[in-house]
Amino acid sequence: MGLESSLAKIDRAKKHIVELDAAIDTFLKADLNKVGTKRDPQSREPVYYLVSVADIPVEVAAITGDIIHNLRSALDHLAYQLVFMNTNGLGIPGKLNRDPFRNVYFPIGDCEERYITAKASREVKAMGQKALDAIDSIKPYKGGEDLLWQLHKLDNTDKHRLVITVSSGLEGLDNAPILKGVYPETTKVPGLEFKWGTYPTGATFLCPLKAGDVLFTDLPDAEVQEEVTFSFDVALHEPGVIECKPLRETVKEMADLVSNIIYDFRSMIT
């Protein structure tokens, strides 16, 4: 079978990514997050803040889990093929059950030491030294290739509950209405300062959002501009694993990473 099963898993993940794009677009177009304004009585600054934050549809979390699981499975299918090739189809020596390939997996560790421990199992050693050296070069552990470790941890999480996804704010800000009077000063955004006419990027997510969060503070005595709009997005937020990262971009990066790993092992499978 070669790499066909791994590639099929990647293809399935990419189809789910298209589905995820559509689900997120539908949610965002509904514009359910409500923004209000108030004036700080001390500084006289207009403050734009979140009145309420919409829950992310369960569908988004479910699709995300499908993407993550298919990508993790693609790596385990690769591990199976590596063991198959290295053992001439015989599987792991000494297996007492009917399936000589049972529990074969692609090793990913919570740290380098745990990766080394996982690599010492007979299910992994059966891949052969050449394959193990190639996997070593990937550094599939926290502190090495972190994105791969995050994929592994999120897959384990999704087996027991839905992956956490949250609404994330200030991906973009249309401050053109405010620019009717151009100010040279800087203005305040939580965790960020920028001059008029420049815009935050996705790297400046405020996340996870909650009612009451301040999105933007204008200059003292400035008029409130009802036309000001804020762009929201959906982020992956699993505390201790991956926090406040744009969901769509992150799963696409994971898919590219796994695809590259699979293709790098072509010479050992064919």
QUINOR-V876852 format. One record per residue. N is the residue number from 1. RES is the residue in one letter. SS is DSSP state (@ for helix, = for strand, . for the rest). PHI is phi in radians with two decimals (* if undefined). Layout:
BEGIN
n = (N/N)
res = (RES/RES)
ss = (SS/SS)
phi = (PHI/PHI)
END
This chain:
BEGIN
n = (1/2/3/4/5/6/7/8/9/10/11/12/13/14/15/16/17/18/19/20/21/22/23/24/25/26/27/28/29/30/31/32/33/34/35/36/37/38/39/40/41/42/43/44/45/46/47/48/49/50/51/52/53/54/55/56/57/58/59/60/61/62/63/64/65/66/67/68/69/70/71/72/73/74/75/76/77/78/79/80/81/82/83/84/85/86/87/88/89/90/91/92/93/94/95/96/97/98/99/100/101/102/103/104/105/106/107/108/109/110/111/112/113/114/115/116/117/118/119/120/121/122/123/124/125/126/127/128/129/130/131/132/133/134/135/136/137/138/139/140/141/142/143/144/145/146/147/148/149/150/151/152/153/154/155/156/157/158/159/160/161/162/163/164/165/166/167/168/169/170/171/172/173/174/175/176/177/178/179/180/181/182/183/184/185/186/187/188/189/190/191/192/193/194/195/196/197/198/199/200/201/202/203/204/205/206/207/208/209/210/211/212/213/214/215/216/217/218/219/220/221/222/223/224/225/226/227/228/229/230/231/232/233/234/235/236/237/238/239/240/241/242/243/244/245/246/247/248/249/250/251/252/253/254/255/256/257/258/259/260/261/262/263/264/265/266/267/268/269/270)
res = (M/G/L/E/S/S/L/A/K/I/D/R/A/K/K/H/I/V/E/L/D/A/A/I/D/T/F/L/K/A/D/L/N/K/V/G/T/K/R/D/P/Q/S/R/E/P/V/Y/Y/L/V/S/V/A/D/I/P/V/E/V/A/A/I/T/G/D/I/I/H/N/L/R/S/A/L/D/H/L/A/Y/Q/L/V/F/M/N/T/N/G/L/G/I/P/G/K/L/N/R/D/P/F/R/N/V/Y/F/P/I/G/D/C/E/E/R/Y/I/T/A/K/A/S/R/E/V/K/A/M/G/Q/K/A/L/D/A/I/D/S/I/K/P/Y/K/G/G/E/D/L/L/W/Q/L/H/K/L/D/N/T/D/K/H/R/L/V/I/T/V/S/S/G/L/E/G/L/D/N/A/P/I/L/K/G/V/Y/P/E/T/T/K/V/P/G/L/E/F/K/W/G/T/Y/P/T/G/A/T/F/L/C/P/L/K/A/G/D/V/L/F/T/D/L/P/D/A/E/V/Q/E/E/V/T/F/S/F/D/V/A/L/H/E/P/G/V/I/E/C/K/P/L/R/E/T/V/K/E/M/A/D/L/V/S/N/I/I/Y/D/F/R/S/M/I/T)
ss = (./././@/@/@/@/@/@/@/@/@/@/@/@/@/@/@/@/@/@/@/@/@/@/@/@/@/@/././././=/=/=/=/=/=/./././././=/=/=/=/=/=/=/=/./././././@/@/@/@/@/@/@/@/@/@/@/@/@/@/@/@/@/@/@/@/@/@/@/@/@/@/@/@/@/././././././././././././././././././././././=/././@/@/@/@/@/@/@/@/././@/@/@/@/./././@/@/@/@/@/@/@/@/@/@/././=/././././@/@/@/@/@/@/@/@/@/@/@/@/@/././././././=/=/=/=/=/=/=/=/=/=/./././@/@/@/./././././=/=/=/=/././=/=/=/=/././././././@/@/@/./=/./././././././=/=/=/=/=/=/=/././././././././=/=/=/=/=/=/=/=/=/=/./././=/=/=/=/=/@/@/@/@/@/@/@/@/@/@/@/@/@/@/@/@/@/@/./@/@/@/@/.)
phi = (*/1.09/-1.54/-0.99/-1.20/-1.14/-1.14/-1.14/-1.16/-1.14/-1.07/-1.12/-1.06/-1.18/-1.17/-1.18/-1.11/-1.09/-1.10/-1.12/-0.94/-1.14/-1.15/-1.19/-1.04/-1.08/-1.12/-1.19/-1.15/-1.24/0.92/-1.55/-1.30/-1.83/-1.91/-2.13/-2.29/-2.68/-1.94/-1.14/-1.17/-1.52/-1.56/1.14/-1.54/-1.23/-2.09/-1.77/-2.46/-1.48/-1.40/-2.67/-2.16/-1.33/-1.24/-1.25/-1.00/-0.99/-0.96/-1.11/-1.15/-1.14/-1.14/-1.03/-1.08/-1.11/-1.07/-1.09/-1.15/-1.13/-1.20/-1.15/-1.13/-1.02/-1.23/-1.19/-1.14/-1.08/-1.03/-1.02/-1.13/-1.16/-1.16/-1.02/-1.18/-1.27/-1.89/0.98/1.43/-1.49/1.52/-1.35/-1.06/1.52/-1.16/-1.63/-1.67/-1.33/-1.87/-1.25/-1.93/-1.08/1.20/-1.19/-2.65/-1.54/-1.30/-2.41/-2.00/-1.24/-2.81/-1.11/-1.11/-1.25/-1.12/-1.07/-1.11/-1.10/-1.17/-1.42/-1.22/-1.19/-1.14/-1.58/-1.06/-1.16/-1.23/1.69/-1.12/-1.08/-1.17/-1.10/-1.10/-1.17/-1.17/-0.95/-1.18/-1.33/1.01/-1.40/-2.78/-1.11/1.70/-1.98/-1.58/-1.07/-1.10/-1.22/-1.10/-1.10/-1.00/-1.08/-1.20/-1.14/-1.12/-1.10/-1.12/-1.18/-1.19/-1.97/-2.80/-1.18/-1.04/-1.28/-2.21/-2.32/-1.24/-2.23/-1.85/1.04/-1.14/-2.71/-2.45/-1.63/-1.74/-0.99/-1.04/-1.25/-1.30/-1.04/-2.08/-1.39/-1.84/-1.46/-1.26/-1.58/-2.10/-1.89/-2.24/-0.90/1.34/-2.69/-2.21/-2.59/-1.50/-0.92/1.63/-1.84/-2.23/-1.15/-1.98/-1.03/-1.25/-1.83/-0.89/-1.68/-2.80/-1.35/-1.33/-2.56/-1.00/1.76/-1.08/-1.46/-1.72/-2.84/-2.19/-1.52/-1.33/-0.92/1.18/-1.20/-1.32/-1.24/-1.90/-1.15/-1.38/-1.10/-2.16/-2.08/-1.76/-1.93/-2.53/-1.99/-2.19/-1.44/-2.51/-2.06/-0.88/1.53/-2.10/-2.59/-2.24/0.97/-1.91/-0.92/-1.07/-1.09/-1.09/-1.21/-1.20/-1.18/-1.11/-1.11/-1.11/-1.14/-1.08/-1.13/-1.02/-1.12/-1.10/-1.03/-1.17/-1.17/-1.74/-0.97/-1.14/-1.55/-1.79/-1.50)
END
